[in-house]
């Protein structure tokens, strides 16, 4: 993480009073397998009562900004209980995937996945934000101007999706499967 990123996170209050980062191991992107991607229809969701992890933003532009530079997406645990997202797969529109390794999201916790390479960290706010890097540096941009990003649980069922246009939270729109607008958690330009 660059010093500018750390200072911006601190200024936004994301790091919290502890003000330190805990390094964690990362999992790399891989080509999707049949089990990871499942079907690609809009009807294979896990059910409304089972969807606890939701998108809280898609930042599709590869640019400098106050929170995190480059492309990234944000998921948030909206449940009142912790959710084990180990084995969940983030699937991009172009069939690239990222498998989440060994992670439990506390209620309200965020999972931030940057497209580029970097050092994974936990931002010790309350609730925490888990920053991971997919390592797609040689293949940027990944998100592009518009598309759909999906998250599947370890069993392959889709638990959340975000449809974005015109750069998503970087000046366009982001919606969920129902067509409802997704609040951009880290603000708009």
N, CA, C and O of each residue as an XYZ file, in Angstrom:
756
protein
N       0.867     -1.172      0.000
C       0.000      0.000      0.000
C       0.904      1.223      0.000
O       1.886      1.283      0.741
N       0.577      2.160     -0.807
C       1.375      3.362     -0.898
C       1.061      4.287      0.270
O      -0.027      4.239      0.843
N       2.029      5.126      0.612
C       1.849      6.070      1.715
C       0.622      6.950      1.488
O      -0.114      7.235      2.432
N       0.394      7.385      0.244
C      -0.766      8.212     -0.080
C      -2.057      7.467      0.252
O      -2.992      8.062      0.789
N      -2.121      6.153     -0.065
C      -3.306      5.359      0.247
C      -3.541      5.303      1.751
O      -4.668      5.473      2.215
N      -2.459      5.061      2.521
C      -2.560      4.968      3.967
C      -3.027      6.289      4.568
O      -3.884      6.301      5.452
N      -2.465      7.405      4.093
C      -2.869      8.709      4.607
C      -4.322      9.010      4.274
O      -5.047      9.572      5.096
N      -4.750      8.638      3.074
C      -6.145      8.875      2.679
C      -7.086      8.036      3.521
O      -8.144      8.515      3.930
N      -6.716      6.790      3.785
C      -7.561      5.934      4.610
C      -7.664      6.489      6.021
O      -8.738      6.473      6.623
N      -6.561      6.975      6.544
C      -6.570      7.561      7.878
C      -7.435      8.807      7.912
O      -8.202      9.006      8.854
N      -7.319      9.645      6.897
C      -8.106     10.876      6.845
C      -9.592     10.596      6.721
O     -10.411     11.360      7.232
N      -9.950      9.511      6.051
C     -11.354      9.158      5.900
C     -11.902      8.435      7.120
O     -13.098      8.148      7.183
N     -11.054      8.139      8.081
C     -11.509      7.456      9.284
C     -11.666      5.960      9.102
O     -12.276      5.299      9.942
N     -11.128      5.414      8.021
C     -11.289      3.998      7.758
C     -10.380      3.162      8.642
O     -10.747      2.053      9.030
N      -9.218      3.669      8.963
C      -8.280      2.893      9.758
C      -8.693      2.867     11.222
O      -8.425      1.878     11.905
N      -9.314      3.876     11.713
C      -9.779      3.870     13.095
C      -8.691      4.258     14.064
O      -7.606      4.680     13.661
N      -8.980      4.116     15.346
C      -8.054      4.584     16.369
C      -6.806      3.740     16.474
O      -5.776      4.234     16.933
N      -6.860      2.463     16.060
C      -5.670      1.629     16.145
C      -4.609      2.128     15.178
O      -3.422      2.134     15.505
N      -5.037      2.554     13.969
C      -4.130      3.181     13.016
C      -3.026      2.311     12.497
O      -1.976      2.829     12.116
N      -3.210      0.998     12.460
C      -2.149      0.156     11.933
C      -2.729     -0.873     10.980
O      -3.938     -1.101     10.942
N      -1.848     -1.483     10.217
C      -2.247     -2.490      9.250
C      -1.694     -3.839      9.670
O      -0.549     -3.938     10.109
N      -2.486     -4.851      9.540
C      -2.023     -6.210      9.802
C      -1.909     -6.927      8.467
O      -2.897     -7.074      7.749
N      -0.723     -7.366      8.141
C      -0.511     -8.044      6.863
C      -1.120     -9.441      6.917
O      -0.994    -10.152      7.914
N      -1.773     -9.813      5.840
C      -2.355    -11.141      5.717
C      -1.912    -11.745      4.405
O      -1.568    -11.016      3.475
N      -1.913    -13.064      4.312
C      -1.587    -13.739      3.061
C      -2.657    -13.471      2.033
O      -3.782    -13.123      2.390
N      -2.334    -13.626      0.761
C      -3.306    -13.365     -0.290
C      -3.478    -14.585     -1.161
O      -2.633    -15.479     -1.207
N      -4.591    -14.589     -1.842
C      -4.885    -15.621     -2.818
C      -4.858    -14.971     -4.186
O      -5.319    -13.838     -4.330
N      -4.349    -15.631     -5.167
C      -4.209    -15.070     -6.501
C      -5.407    -15.389     -7.377
O      -6.188    -16.302     -7.106
N      -5.518    -14.621     -8.413
C      -6.573    -14.830     -9.405
C      -6.286    -16.119    -10.160
O      -5.141    -16.557    -10.267
N      -7.348    -16.715    -10.678
C      -7.194    -17.932    -11.442
C      -8.274    -17.997    -12.502
O      -9.258    -17.258    -12.464
N      -8.068    -18.890    -13.441
C      -9.114    -19.113    -14.437
C     -10.278    -19.806    -13.741
O     -10.058    -20.657    -12.880
N     -11.512    -19.459    -14.096
C     -12.650    -20.063    -13.417
C     -12.784    -21.539    -13.770
O     -12.433    -21.963    -14.871
N     -13.290    -22.302    -12.828
C     -13.618    -23.693    -13.083
C     -15.125    -23.811    -13.089
O     -15.825    -22.866    -12.725
N     -15.631    -24.952    -13.495
C     -17.077    -25.174    -13.531
C     -17.683    -24.918    -12.151
O     -18.737    -24.291    -12.048
N     -17.022    -25.402    -11.080
C     -17.554    -25.227     -9.732
C     -17.551    -23.774     -9.295
O     -18.434    -23.357     -8.546
N     -16.565    -22.984     -9.751
C     -16.476    -21.593     -9.321
C     -17.524    -20.713     -9.971
O     -18.107    -19.854     -9.309
N     -17.773    -20.910    -11.251
C     -18.653    -19.993    -11.938
C     -20.097    -20.423    -11.927
O     -20.979    -19.569    -12.013
N     -20.385    -21.718    -11.824
C     -21.776    -22.163    -11.852
C     -22.431    -21.676    -13.121
O     -21.752    -21.448    -14.122
N     -23.734    -21.514    -13.097
C     -24.416    -20.990    -14.270
C     -24.360    -19.480    -14.243
O     -24.080    -18.873    -13.209
N     -24.626    -18.881    -15.381
C     -24.507    -17.433    -15.484
C     -25.865    -16.763    -15.672
O     -25.964    -15.732    -16.337
N     -26.897    -17.340    -15.097
C     -28.221    -16.740    -15.218
C     -28.486    -15.841    -14.029
O     -27.796    -15.911    -13.011
N     -29.485    -15.001    -14.168
C     -29.844    -14.113    -13.065
C     -30.768    -14.787    -12.062
O     -31.234    -14.131    -11.130
N     -31.047    -16.075    -12.223
C     -31.971    -16.765    -11.329
C     -31.280    -17.714    -10.366
O     -31.955    -18.421     -9.618
N     -29.959    -17.749    -10.362
C     -29.267    -18.707     -9.504
C     -28.761    -18.076     -8.207
O     -27.708    -18.466     -7.703
N     -29.484    -17.124     -7.672
C     -29.067    -16.502     -6.425
C     -29.356    -17.425     -5.263
O     -30.115    -18.385     -5.399
N     -28.757    -17.140     -4.122
C     -28.866    -17.999     -2.955
C     -30.164    -17.801     -2.200
O     -30.419    -18.535     -1.245
N     -30.990    -16.853     -2.577
C     -32.231    -16.599     -1.849
C     -32.088    -15.343     -1.029
O     -31.020    -15.094     -0.469
N     -33.131    -14.546     -0.940
C     -33.069    -13.242     -0.278
C     -32.639    -13.346      1.176
O     -31.891    -12.495      1.655
N     -33.099    -14.381      1.894
C     -32.732    -14.466      3.303
C     -31.303    -14.947      3.498
O     -30.758    -14.815      4.594
N     -30.675    -15.507      2.453
C     -29.317    -16.013      2.576
C     -28.282    -15.009      2.082
O     -27.087    -15.227      2.281
N     -28.697    -13.926      1.451
C     -27.760    -12.960      0.891
C     -27.361    -11.960      1.967
O     -28.104    -11.034      2.290
N     -26.174    -12.172      2.511
C     -25.684    -11.298      3.567
C     -24.527    -10.423      3.118
O     -24.258     -9.386      3.725
N     -23.847    -10.830      2.070
C     -22.715    -10.084      1.550
C     -23.184     -9.396      0.267
O     -23.597    -10.049     -0.692
N     -23.110     -8.070      0.274
C     -23.623     -7.284     -0.854
C     -22.555     -6.310     -1.356
O     -21.645     -5.918     -0.626
N     -22.704     -5.936     -2.631
C     -21.806     -4.935     -3.184
C     -22.110     -3.575     -2.566
O     -23.268     -3.218     -2.350
N     -21.049     -2.829     -2.289
C     -21.182     -1.473     -1.754
C     -20.450     -0.481     -2.652
O     -20.247      0.672     -2.271
N     -20.054     -0.929     -3.844
C     -19.432     -0.036     -4.804
C     -18.568     -0.765     -5.812
O     -17.953     -1.787     -5.508
N     -18.533     -0.212     -7.031
C     -17.632     -0.674     -8.088
C     -16.967      0.581     -8.641
O     -17.633      1.450     -9.204
N     -15.657      0.668     -8.479
C     -14.866      1.830     -8.900
C     -14.030      1.376    -10.093
O     -12.925      0.861     -9.926
N     -14.570      1.572    -11.304
C     -14.013      0.949    -12.502
C     -12.895      1.732    -13.171
O     -12.214      1.182    -14.037
N     -12.679      2.968    -12.813
C     -11.627      3.768    -13.459
C     -10.272      3.478    -12.817
O     -10.163      3.362    -11.597
N      -9.250      3.364    -13.651
C      -7.887      3.167    -13.161
C      -7.268      4.539    -12.954
O      -6.554      5.043    -13.821
N      -7.543      5.145    -11.797
C      -7.064      6.507    -11.532
C      -6.740      6.699    -10.059
O      -7.080      5.870     -9.215
N      -6.076      7.812     -9.771
C      -5.774      8.170     -8.390
C      -7.034      8.735     -7.751
O      -7.764      9.494     -8.389
N      -7.291      8.379     -6.520
C      -8.426      8.932     -5.778
C      -8.078      8.947     -4.302
O      -7.014      8.467     -3.913
N      -8.943      9.482     -3.490
C      -8.648      9.658     -2.067
C      -8.593      8.347     -1.296
O      -7.794      8.228     -0.368
N      -9.414      7.359     -1.646
C      -9.433      6.123     -0.858
C      -8.368      5.152     -1.351
O      -7.371      4.931     -0.665
N      -8.564      4.573     -2.521
C      -7.609      3.620     -3.090
C      -7.433      3.962     -4.564
O      -8.409      4.223     -5.267
N      -6.198      3.959     -5.025
C      -5.920      4.221     -6.433
C      -6.283      3.005     -7.273
O      -6.243      1.872     -6.795
N      -6.638      3.253     -8.527
C      -6.907      2.174     -9.468
C      -8.297      1.584     -9.313
O      -9.109      2.057     -8.517
N      -8.553      0.540    -10.088
C      -9.856     -0.139    -10.062
C     -10.010     -0.940     -8.773
O      -9.058     -1.554     -8.292
N     -11.216     -0.923     -8.226
C     -11.514     -1.814     -7.110
C     -13.015     -1.936     -6.933
O     -13.793     -1.144     -7.464
N     -13.397     -2.943     -6.176
C     -14.798     -3.132     -5.822
C     -14.890     -3.338     -4.321
O     -13.912     -3.700     -3.667
N     -16.096     -3.097     -3.778
C     -16.299     -3.200     -2.334
C     -17.507     -4.084     -2.060
O     -18.575     -3.898     -2.642
N     -17.321     -5.049     -1.164
C     -18.414     -5.867     -0.641
C     -18.548     -5.554      0.836
O     -17.568     -5.195      1.490
N     -19.752     -5.687      1.362
C     -19.980     -5.411      2.785
C     -20.891     -6.498      3.353
O     -21.818     -6.955      2.684
N     -20.619     -6.904      4.589
C     -21.486     -7.844      5.301
C     -22.615     -7.043      5.932
O     -22.398     -6.322      6.906
N     -23.818     -7.166      5.383
C     -24.981     -6.462      5.908
C     -25.754     -7.275      6.950
O     -26.785     -6.822      7.446
N     -25.268     -8.461      7.280
C     -25.954     -9.312      8.257
C     -25.628     -8.875      9.676
O     -24.682     -8.121      9.905
N     -26.413     -9.353     10.618
C     -26.148     -9.057     12.027
C     -25.174    -10.064     12.636
O     -24.771     -9.913     13.789
N     -24.793    -11.087     11.873
C     -23.823    -12.092     12.310
C     -22.625    -12.096     11.367
O     -22.707    -11.591     10.248
N     -21.522    -12.663     11.819
C     -20.339    -12.805     10.978
C     -20.642    -13.791      9.849
O     -21.420    -14.728     10.024
N     -20.017    -13.567      8.689
C     -20.182    -14.446      7.535
C     -18.805    -14.937      7.101
O     -17.908    -14.136      6.837
N     -18.642    -16.262      7.029
C     -17.399    -16.855      6.549
C     -17.425    -16.828      5.024
O     -18.201    -17.556      4.404
N     -16.587    -15.996      4.420
C     -16.547    -15.869      2.960
C     -15.365    -16.644      2.360
O     -15.027    -16.450      1.193
N     -14.749    -17.506      3.142
C     -13.664    -18.341      2.635
C     -14.187    -19.185      1.480
O     -15.211    -19.854      1.611
N     -13.496    -19.156      0.364
C     -13.906    -19.914     -0.803
C     -14.864    -19.182     -1.725
O     -15.161    -19.676     -2.813
N     -15.359    -18.008     -1.318
C     -16.208    -17.219     -2.215
C     -15.361    -16.798     -3.417
O     -14.154    -16.592     -3.293
N     -16.006    -16.672     -4.581
C     -15.310    -16.312     -5.807
C     -15.929    -15.047     -6.388
O     -17.144    -14.959     -6.566
N     -15.077    -14.075     -6.679
C     -15.502    -12.866     -7.377
C     -15.240    -13.121     -8.859
O     -14.108    -13.391     -9.258
N     -16.303    -13.032     -9.678
C     -16.194    -13.294    -11.117
C     -16.442    -11.996    -11.876
O     -17.483    -11.357    -11.720
N     -15.476    -11.623    -12.693
C     -15.557    -10.412    -13.500
C     -16.253    -10.719    -14.827
O     -16.394    -11.885    -15.197
N     -16.683     -9.686    -15.538
C     -17.386     -9.852    -16.819
C     -16.562    -10.597    -17.855
O     -17.120    -11.289    -18.706
N     -15.248    -10.467    -17.796
C     -14.380    -11.098    -18.801
C     -13.895    -12.483    -18.374
O     -12.914    -12.986    -18.922
N     -14.561    -13.100    -17.413
C     -14.287    -14.461    -16.931
C     -13.062    -14.587    -16.028
O     -12.697    -15.705    -15.664
N     -12.425    -13.503    -15.660
C     -11.360    -13.582    -14.651
C     -12.018    -13.755    -13.292
O     -13.126    -13.271    -13.062
N     -11.332    -14.444    -12.398
C     -11.880    -14.691    -11.067
C     -10.844    -14.450     -9.982
O      -9.639    -14.440    -10.229
N     -11.347    -14.260     -8.791
C     -10.509    -14.143     -7.603
C     -11.207    -14.932     -6.495
O     -12.369    -14.669     -6.185
N     -10.505    -15.898     -5.900
C     -11.049    -16.704     -4.809
C     -10.581    -16.126     -3.472
O      -9.386    -15.925     -3.256
N     -11.531    -15.864     -2.585
C     -11.226    -15.324     -1.258
C     -10.763    -16.465     -0.351
O     -11.429    -17.496     -0.253
N      -9.633    -16.278      0.302
C      -9.074    -17.311      1.175
C      -9.198    -16.911      2.641
O      -8.903    -15.773      3.006
N      -9.630    -17.836      3.468
C      -9.613    -17.711      4.935
C     -10.028    -16.336      5.442
O      -9.199    -15.590      5.963
N     -11.302    -15.998      5.292
C     -11.765    -14.692      5.728
C     -13.183    -14.772      6.294
O     -14.085    -15.335      5.674
N     -13.355    -14.205      7.466
C     -14.671    -14.057      8.085
C     -14.941    -12.568      8.200
O     -14.156    -11.826      8.789
N     -16.076    -12.135      7.624
C     -16.465    -10.725      7.688
C     -17.386    -10.509      8.874
O     -18.459    -11.107      8.958
N     -16.964     -9.657      9.783
C     -17.798     -9.282     10.909
C     -18.989     -8.474     10.404
O     -18.943     -7.979      9.278
N     -20.057     -8.319     11.194
C     -21.177     -7.473     10.765
C     -20.684     -6.072     10.401
O     -20.002     -5.424     11.195
N     -21.028     -5.610      9.206
C     -20.623     -4.291      8.744
C     -19.236     -4.219      8.135
O     -18.864     -3.185      7.581
N     -18.456     -5.297      8.223
C     -17.092     -5.300      7.682
C     -17.119     -5.219      6.168
O     -18.073     -5.656      5.525
N     -16.049     -4.649      5.602
C     -15.924     -4.488      4.157
C     -14.811     -5.384      3.615
O     -13.803     -5.622      4.280
N     -15.016     -5.869      2.400
C     -13.994     -6.578      1.645
C     -13.730     -5.712      0.420
O     -14.622     -5.513     -0.405
N     -12.506     -5.197      0.298
C     -12.126     -4.312     -0.803
C     -11.153     -5.089     -1.682
O     -10.098     -5.516     -1.214
N     -11.507     -5.274     -2.964
C     -10.660     -6.022     -3.882
C     -10.175     -5.103     -4.993
O     -10.951     -4.676     -5.849
N      -8.875     -4.803     -4.967
C      -8.249     -3.974     -5.999
C      -7.790     -4.881     -7.133
O      -7.336     -5.998     -6.888
N      -7.903     -4.413     -8.361
C      -7.520     -5.214     -9.532
C      -6.009     -5.382     -9.652
O      -5.540     -6.405    -10.149
N      -5.256     -4.405     -9.209
C      -3.803     -4.415     -9.398
C      -3.107     -5.290     -8.360
O      -3.752     -5.950     -7.546
N      -1.793     -5.280     -8.407
C      -0.969     -6.027     -7.472
C      -0.654     -5.137     -6.273
O      -0.566     -3.917     -6.412
N      -0.488     -5.726     -5.125
C      -0.148     -4.983     -3.922
C      -0.061     -5.911     -2.738
O      -0.163     -7.129     -2.886
N       0.127     -5.347     -1.573
C       0.242     -6.114     -0.346
C      -1.093     -6.100      0.392
O      -1.602     -5.038      0.751
N      -1.652     -7.284      0.614
C      -2.928     -7.399      1.312
C      -2.800     -6.880      2.731
O      -1.735     -6.974      3.341
N      -3.893     -6.329      3.259
C      -3.862     -5.750      4.599
C      -5.261     -5.766      5.202
O      -6.263     -5.913      4.501
N      -5.298     -5.612      6.509
C      -6.550     -5.415      7.223
C      -6.512     -4.014      7.804
O      -5.600     -3.668      8.555
N      -7.498     -3.215      7.457
C      -7.584     -1.856      7.967
C      -8.353     -1.926      9.272
O      -9.547     -2.225      9.281
N      -7.683     -1.657     10.353
C      -8.234     -1.878     11.683
C      -9.169     -0.766     12.116
O      -8.880     -0.009     13.043
N     -10.285     -0.685     11.434
C     -11.355      0.221     11.823
C     -12.402     -0.620     12.532
O     -12.213     -1.824     12.705
N     -13.462     -0.030     12.929
C     -14.528     -0.797     13.567
C     -15.832     -0.521     12.834
O     -16.381      0.572     12.968
N     -16.336     -1.458     12.077
C     -15.771     -2.776     11.731
C     -14.610     -2.637     10.748
O     -14.447     -1.598     10.109
N     -13.801     -3.701     10.635
C     -12.607     -3.617      9.785
C     -12.937     -3.647      8.294
O     -14.039     -4.007      7.882
N     -11.937     -3.253      7.503
C     -11.984     -3.380      6.051
C     -10.811     -4.262      5.651
O      -9.674     -4.013      6.051
N     -11.088     -5.284      4.869
C     -10.067     -6.227      4.422
C      -9.691     -5.876      2.996
O     -10.506     -6.016      2.084
N      -8.476     -5.424      2.799
C      -7.981     -4.990      1.504
C      -7.190     -6.124      0.866
O      -6.208     -6.605      1.431
N      -7.628     -6.548     -0.321
C      -6.957     -7.607     -1.064
C      -6.649     -7.106     -2.469
O      -7.316     -6.209     -2.985
N      -5.635     -7.698     -3.073
C      -5.211     -7.349     -4.420
C      -5.292     -8.586     -5.306
O      -4.732     -9.631     -4.974
N      -5.990     -8.467     -6.438
C      -6.179     -9.593     -7.344
C      -4.940     -9.877     -8.189
O      -4.771    -11.003     -8.657
N      -4.070     -8.891     -8.396
C      -2.831     -9.105     -9.137
C      -2.997     -9.160    -10.642
O      -2.273     -9.895    -11.313
N      -3.937     -8.396    -11.189
C      -4.181     -8.370    -12.628
C      -3.352     -7.292    -13.324
O      -3.738     -6.856    -14.409
N      -2.244     -6.844    -12.760
C      -1.468     -5.719    -13.299
C      -1.183     -5.809    -14.786
O      -1.279     -4.806    -15.493
N      -0.836     -6.986    -15.271
C      -0.479     -7.135    -16.680
C      -1.693     -7.059    -17.599
O      -1.545     -7.005    -18.820
N      -2.896     -7.055    -17.018
C      -4.111     -7.152    -17.814
C      -5.093     -6.015    -17.545
O      -6.276     -6.159    -17.852
N      -4.647     -4.887    -16.981
C      -5.553     -3.779    -16.682
C      -5.960     -3.063    -17.952
O      -5.147     -3.016    -18.875
N      -7.126     -2.516    -18.073
C      -8.188     -2.528    -17.082
C      -8.949     -3.856    -17.093
O      -9.048     -4.524    -18.123
N      -9.475     -4.217    -15.942
C     -10.258     -5.436    -15.787
C     -11.745     -5.100    -15.810
O     -12.524     -5.761    -16.496
N     -12.134     -4.080    -15.066
C     -13.544     -3.739    -14.960
C     -14.075     -3.035    -16.198
O     -15.205     -3.298    -16.610
N     -13.298     -2.153    -16.799
C     -13.758     -1.429    -17.975
C     -14.862     -0.439    -17.637
O     -15.139     -0.185    -16.465
N     -15.487      0.114    -18.659
C     -16.492      1.158    -18.475
C     -17.819      0.628    -17.931
O     -18.557      1.362    -17.274
N     -18.121     -0.627    -18.196
C     -19.378     -1.195    -17.724
C     -19.330     -2.708    -17.763
O     -18.496     -3.301    -18.448
N     -20.240     -3.329    -17.016
C     -20.291     -4.786    -16.983
C     -21.013     -5.262    -15.740
O     -21.731     -4.504    -15.089
N     -20.813     -6.520    -15.425
C     -21.410     -7.131    -14.238
C     -20.339     -7.904    -13.491
O     -19.559     -8.641    -14.093
N     -20.305     -7.732    -12.182
C     -19.406     -8.485    -11.319
C     -20.294     -9.316    -10.400
O     -21.264     -8.811     -9.835
N     -19.954    -10.593    -10.257
C     -20.749    -11.499     -9.423
C     -19.886    -12.099     -8.326
O     -18.670    -12.232     -8.469
N     -20.547    -12.461     -7.219
C     -19.881    -13.180     -6.147
C     -20.647    -14.476     -5.920
O     -21.869    -14.478     -5.767
N     -19.901    -15.580     -5.901
C     -20.493    -16.897     -5.639
C     -19.905    -17.446     -4.350
O     -18.733    -17.230     -4.039
N     -20.748    -18.167     -3.599
C     -20.255    -18.759     -2.361
C     -19.430    -19.999     -2.683
O     -19.287    -20.363     -3.851
N     -18.890    -20.647     -1.662
C     -18.012    -21.801     -1.860
C     -18.728    -22.954     -2.557
O     -18.078    -23.784     -3.192
N     -20.065    -23.022     -2.451
C     -20.845    -24.069     -3.116
C     -21.186    -23.706     -4.557
O     -21.746    -24.533     -5.278
N     -20.863    -22.494     -4.993
C     -21.100    -22.075     -6.365
C     -22.368    -21.280     -6.588
O     -22.627    -20.855     -7.714
N     -23.177    -21.060     -5.548
C     -24.408    -20.279     -5.693
C     -24.084    -18.793     -5.681
O     -23.272    -18.331     -4.880
N     -24.727    -18.048     -6.577
C     -24.496    -16.604     -6.622
C     -25.161    -15.945     -5.430
O     -26.343    -16.165     -5.167
N     -24.390    -15.126     -4.702
C     -24.934    -14.427     -3.530
C     -25.104    -12.938     -3.761
O     -25.865    -12.287     -3.045
N     -24.406    -12.381     -4.755
C     -24.534    -10.957     -5.011
C     -24.012    -10.650     -6.403
O     -23.151    -11.353     -6.933
N     -24.554     -9.580     -6.987
C     -24.083     -9.120     -8.289
C     -24.231     -7.608     -8.349
O     -25.124     -7.033     -7.728
N     -23.354     -6.981     -9.097
C     -23.428     -5.533     -9.325
C     -23.285     -5.282    -10.813
O     -22.346     -5.761    -11.449
N     -24.216     -4.533    -11.359
C     -24.198     -4.125    -12.760
C     -23.783     -2.649    -12.765
O     -24.381     -1.842    -12.054
N     -22.776     -2.291    -13.548
C     -22.295     -0.910    -13.539
C     -22.144     -0.388    -14.959
O     -21.861     -1.136    -15.895
N     -22.344      0.925    -15.090
C     -22.216      1.611    -16.375
C     -21.427      2.895    -16.176
O     -21.401      3.462    -15.084
N     -20.787      3.342    -17.245
C     -20.060      4.617    -17.246
C     -19.079      4.754    -16.082
O     -18.990      5.813    -15.461
N     -18.351      3.689    -15.792
C     -17.345      3.728    -14.737
C     -17.856      3.416    -13.350
O     -17.098      3.513    -12.385
N     -19.126      3.043    -13.216
C     -19.672      2.702    -11.898
C     -19.629      3.893    -10.959
O     -20.111      4.970    -11.312
N     -19.076      3.728     -9.797
C     -19.019      4.785     -8.780
C     -18.112      5.943     -9.189
O     -18.092      6.976     -8.519
N     -17.367      5.786    -10.270
C     -16.494      6.853    -10.765
C     -17.211      7.754    -11.763
O     -16.589      8.255    -12.700
N     -18.508      7.965    -11.573
C     -19.242      8.898    -12.415
C     -20.478      8.316    -13.073
O     -21.269      9.059    -13.654
N     -20.663      7.019    -12.999
C     -21.813      6.372    -13.618
C     -22.765      5.815    -12.579
O     -23.013      6.437    -11.547
N     -23.295      4.637    -12.862
C     -24.267      4.028    -11.956
C     -23.901      2.585    -11.651
O     -23.229      1.913    -12.434
N     -24.366      2.122    -10.482
C     -24.196      0.739    -10.061
C     -25.536      0.282     -9.511
O     -26.132      0.955     -8.670
N     -26.016     -0.884     -9.997
C     -27.290     -1.425     -9.530
C     -27.123     -2.885     -9.142
O     -26.173     -3.550     -9.554
N     -28.074     -3.375     -8.333
C     -28.081     -4.788     -7.964
C     -28.986     -5.554     -8.919
O     -29.470     -4.991     -9.901
N     -29.220     -6.837     -8.640
C     -30.054     -7.668     -9.514
C     -31.474     -7.152     -9.662
O     -32.090     -7.335    -10.712
N     -32.002     -6.512     -8.634
C     -33.372     -5.987     -8.674
C     -33.448     -4.653     -9.416
O     -34.536     -4.114     -9.620
N     -32.283     -4.117     -9.823
C     -32.255     -2.828    -10.503
C     -32.194     -1.650     -9.556
O     -32.271     -0.498     -9.984
N     -32.054     -1.937     -8.250
C     -31.954     -0.877     -7.258
C     -30.548     -0.294     -7.264
O     -29.567     -1.024     -7.405
N     -30.456      1.008     -7.113
C     -29.172      1.692     -7.096
C     -28.374      1.294     -5.860
O     -28.917      1.206     -4.759
N     -27.079      1.056     -6.054
C     -26.179      0.721     -4.952
C     -25.476      1.994     -4.521
O     -24.891      2.704     -5.339
N     -25.538      2.275     -3.233
C     -24.834      3.431     -2.676
C     -23.340      3.208     -2.814
O     -22.833      2.145     -2.456
N     -22.646      4.181     -3.320
C     -21.199      4.081     -3.429
C     -20.597      4.424     -2.071
O     -20.552      5.589     -1.676
N     -20.143      3.411     -1.374
C     -19.695      3.539     -0.001
C     -18.581      4.579      0.182
O     -18.532      5.263      1.205
N     -17.704      4.695     -0.791
C     -16.572      5.605     -0.665
C     -16.780      6.908     -1.400
O     -15.812      7.600     -1.715
N     -18.015      7.255     -1.679
C     -18.327      8.530     -2.291
C     -18.134      8.547     -3.787
O     -17.630      7.590     -4.376
N     -18.538      9.638     -4.391
C     -18.415      9.832     -5.833
C     -17.461     10.985     -6.093
O     -17.256     11.838     -5.230
N     -16.868     11.010     -7.309
C     -15.932     12.097     -7.617
C     -16.643     13.437     -7.653
O     -16.012     14.464     -7.898
